[in-house]
Structure formats: structure tokens, C-alpha cells
């Protein structure tokens, strides 16, 4: 995988190791570049709404 936001990947993975629960989303574009995002708070909000 080629990450277009490598600094964000490092930050997200470091953050994830310190949390009891962390949901990470990987998205790969058509050109093969992969981006990463911590979506824990987004999922938590969706769970609270349901």
C-alpha cells in the first residue's frame, strides 16, 4: 500500500494503541494511494443515534 498521508497514519496508529477502542478506516483510490482516518468518534455518534 502507498499512503498519501503517512504522517496521519503514524498519528492514528499511535493514538489507536493508547485507546481501549479505536476504529480506523482505510480507503484506497483508483490510483492505488491509501488514506487513513480515525472514525471512532463518528461511529460512536452513529451508535448513540440508533
Beta strands, then each sheet from edge to edge (+ up, - down):
strand 1: 2-3
strand 2: 24-28
strand 3: 33-38
sheet 1: 1+ 3+ 2-
end
